[in-house]
Amino acid sequence: MTTQIVGGYLVKAGSSTFVLPLERVRETFRARPEDRKPVASHGFCVLRREQVIPLHELGGLLGNQAESWPKRG
């Protein structure tokens, strides 16, 4: 048996916590609720450095019920 320590990025969806391997994360940023823009019948996106980035609800992708978009001060 082999053991390897891998760095990870913790994310929450509802009451569940998940770890994303750091080598799979290119960039993180904090989008505000008002930054979300609707995309016709495809959900939402944000504009970052003149690039459209689709948003996916982690809870929906994993079959968990996610909380609504968090309010931050």
Secondary structure as the mmCIF struct_conf table of DSSP 4:
data_model
#
loop_
_struct_conf.conf_type_id
_struct_conf.id
_struct_conf.beg_label_comp_id
_struct_conf.beg_label_asym_id
_struct_conf.beg_label_seq_id
_struct_conf.end_label_comp_id
_struct_conf.end_label_asym_id
_struct_conf.end_label_seq_id
STRN STRN1 GLY A 8 ALA A 13
TURN_TY1_P TURN_TY1_P1 GLY A 14 SER A 15
STRN STRN2 SER A 16 PRO A 21
HELX_RH_3T_P HELX_RH_3T_P1 LEU A 22 ARG A 24
HELX_RH_3T_P HELX_RH_3T_P2 PRO A 33 ASP A 35
STRN STRN3 LYS A 37 VAL A 39
TURN_TY1_P TURN_TY1_P2 ALA A 40 HIS A 42
STRN STRN4 GLY A 43 ARG A 48
TURN_TY1_P TURN_TY1_P3 ARG A 49 GLU A 50
STRN STRN5 GLN A 51 LEU A 55
HELX_RH_AL_P HELX_RH_AL_P1 LEU A 58 LEU A 62
TURN_TY1_P TURN_TY1_P4 GLY A 63 GLY A 63
HELX_LH_PP_P HELX_LH_PP_P1 ALA A 66 LYS A 71
#
